[in-house]
Amino acid sequence: LVLNQQPSSEDETMVPVLTSRKASELPVNEVACVLQADLQLGLTQEEVSRRRAYHGWNEFDISEEEPLWRKYILQVTDHIYKILYGNSDNKSTTHKCEERKYFDSYFHYKQKNPTIHRLNSDQFHLLVNSSSDSLHSDWTQTESESPEQFWFVSTVSSGSVQINPQFTVTRKDILTLHADDVRLSLCLLVADVIVLVRVAVNLLCSVNRLCSVNRLCSVNRLCSVNRLCSNRRLPTCSLVLIGVFYLCVVLQVTGVGYNGAGEVLLDGEVVHGFSCPSVSKVVEVSEQTPGALIALAMKMGLESLQQEYVRLEEHPFTSEQKWMAVRCVHRTLQDKPGVYFMKGAYEQVIRLCSSYNSRGSTLSLNHQQRELYQQQISYMGSAGLRVLAFASGAEMGNLTFLGLVGIIDPPRSGVKEAVGTLISSGVAIKMITGDSQETAVSIASRLGLYSKGCQCLSGDEVDRLDLQQLSNIVSRSDCFYFLPRHKLKIVKSLQNIGAVVAMTGDGVNDAVALKAADIGVAMGQTGTDVCKEAADMILVDDDFQTIMSAIEEGKGIYNNIKNFVRFQLSTSIAALTLISLATLMNFPNPLNAMQILWINIIMDGPPAQSLGVEPVDSDVIRKPPRNVRDSILTRSLLIKVLVSAFIIVCGTLFVFWRELQDNVITPRDTTMTFTCFVFFDMFNALSSRSQTRMVHEMGLCSNRTFCYAVLASIMGQLLVIYFPPLQNVFQTESLSFFDLLFLVTLTSSVCVVSEAIKMVERWRGVEKSPPADCFHEV
């Protein structure tokens, strides 16, 4: 029992009180004594009565669960629903009850999904936490070295959103409004046809490319990325130890992988077991290290060392101190104080050493020996090896330096080609690593990121420069070797010159830089929870090529969104203009409310959504990044939208005028007009599949989803025309074969004109590619 309240003076001797921090500092038995509690029997009945009289009953006021009907009603917070339902009441008042029930069905359908989501969100889960995991609720820890017992980390608090409940129409009563015009406005605002849906559908493709997207808003930035800061994901991160250095001797390690296949050679002879005591001492230090160092122990037949030691204490690795150490004791000598084993960066480990190991003997560490180690580090680093130093001893400040190991991190297959493709498309790649300068330059040169004349910046140099100075030279630097805390400054300096930056990371310290970057990319396998939550995207396989695939997918999504927007804008403008012109020309309404809903929800839905899954062009990755200042509604796109809308309006009004007789509208008139508009939509969708390629170049069946959507829409339209129950609902009548042939011939004109515009643009060279490395300085 741990209490934070302070009792009154009169109860001070009656009810014992102990703060949480004080309780964490005392032994368990002493805490029980202070609180007058028995560890086996608990509190006595008398003590329970005293505490109950002081603190009250251990009960909580539990509010009644929110009823289902209230959760359903709370979804009605959007003005669109109010307009829709209000207009259905208007129809009921004006004796058009037949249409009201269809609006009511649509209304309840739109309400169902949010209510179910609200019900599913009221669940609770038990969380098990470990180091660097993020917490999603308040919790109390039961065992920890920390004195804090209550944590409130990353708690999600759901606040209420203030929505104005009032909905009024000034000057005009809603019954006096033109019902069909209100319906038309509603149809154009239906949430089913927004661009967000188009992006969400495309995210399914990203899952297949081993990339998970946390934030939808980051998808539209993928096509604009022109600076990619990558850390260690360029190599495989499958470390292979290939060399050991101690004293003046270099040992060669053969074999690839972590299965122990290979040998350790000294002057051509195999080193096994403790035949070389100094090398065996290095393996003794690395008994707990993963991957390559464990493989070294296996190759020397010393893998059993791990079972011979008991770990007493651990100093974990951090990016700031660049070393880790453990204090262990041999199982047969557990009464001894133990020995420290350390591994880490040479410059950090050597500071804690006062001697070095020479063929089993301990000698004083002098300046000459330090220079020898430094030369070997430079040599190993220039060969692309990651160098680790090892030491051991009874005291942390008085360790014995044991030697160095060189670990190669070979580039992944295909990474060099991916780097070349991205660079040729205008994406400059900055390699950020915590390795030494020699290792960083060697790896960057191998991947084609570094050449003579390029600049390589260290963390100290970054610290000495202010943001403006760093912005002036960051474009000329393709290689950085420093700590994670410098990443944020690099991101800010790149953004300061107008670049769109994508940053990769996996550690807790990378979270701030990932959040500041335009697109933060976390590692799915090695990344921490904090890093993943801060990122916009997560690479499931930790592969650099997945980033290229994501950028390619982002460019494809952007192109598909433009196709989607073109189709939706041209259709919406045509529908609005059609109703407006009919009113201005004193014509009866060419389309009734149900026909408008059919056009928007049924006909626009499948074809429009299928435009978003149009296959990505094979050469889209080689196209330059999109300028963030460019609007999605370019001059070329607006021309195509307006021309298509103009043709649709003129063609539909022509059919309506042709069929209209004596200014009296008949079911045939609206059926011909209705079908004409729908067929215009189908041909308009066909021409909207690409802004540059012709229909015959894409192939009619290259997007099967689009073919099925158009076919389903046409079949649905024929049912509306020829199926008697639907004829009553939509007020249509059957058309002859020649009527359909006339409508198909007329409506195909929108596709023909659109294809002609593409040919003219191609001929005039309107679609010109900008320079490869294009971004505007700000």
Secondary structure, 3 states (H helix, E strand, C coil): CCCCCCCCHHHCCCCCCCCHHHHHHCCHHHHHHHCCCECCCECCHHHHHHHHHHHCCCCCCCCCCCCHHHHHHHCCCCHHHHHHHHHHHHHHHCCCHHHHHHHHHHHHHHHHHHHHHHHHCCCCCCCCCCCCCCCCCCEECCCCCCCCCEECCCCCCCCCCCCCCCCCCCCCCHHHCCHHHHHHHHHHCCHHHCHHHHHHHHHHHHHHCCEEECCHHHHHHHCCCCEEEECCCCECCCCEEEEEEECCEEEEECCCCCCCCCCEEECCEECCCCCCHHHHHHHHHHHHCCCHHHHHHHHCCCCCHHHHEEEEEEECCCCCCCEEEEEEEEHHHCCCCCEEEEEECHHHHHHHEEEEEECCEEEECCHHHHHHHHHHHHHHHHCCEEEEEEEEECCCCCEEEEEEEEEECCECCCHHHHHHHHHHCCCEEEEEECCCHHHHHHHHHHCCCCCCCCEEEEHHHHHHCCHHHHHHHHHHEEEEECCHHHHHHHHHHHHHCCCCEEEEECCHHHHHHHHHCCEEEEECCCCCHHHHHHCCEEECCCCHHHHHHHHHHHHHHHHHHHHHHHHHHHHHHHHHHHHHHHHHCCCCCCCCHHHHHHHHHHHCHHHHHHHCCCCCCCCHHHCCCCCCCCCCCCHHHHHHHHHHHHHHHHHHHHHHHHHCECCECCHHHHHHHHHHHHHHHHHHHHHCCCCCCCHHHHCCCCCHHHHHHHHHHHHHHHHHHHCHHHHHHHCCCCCCHHHHHHHHHHHCHHHHHHHHHHHHHHHHCCCCCCCCCCCCCC
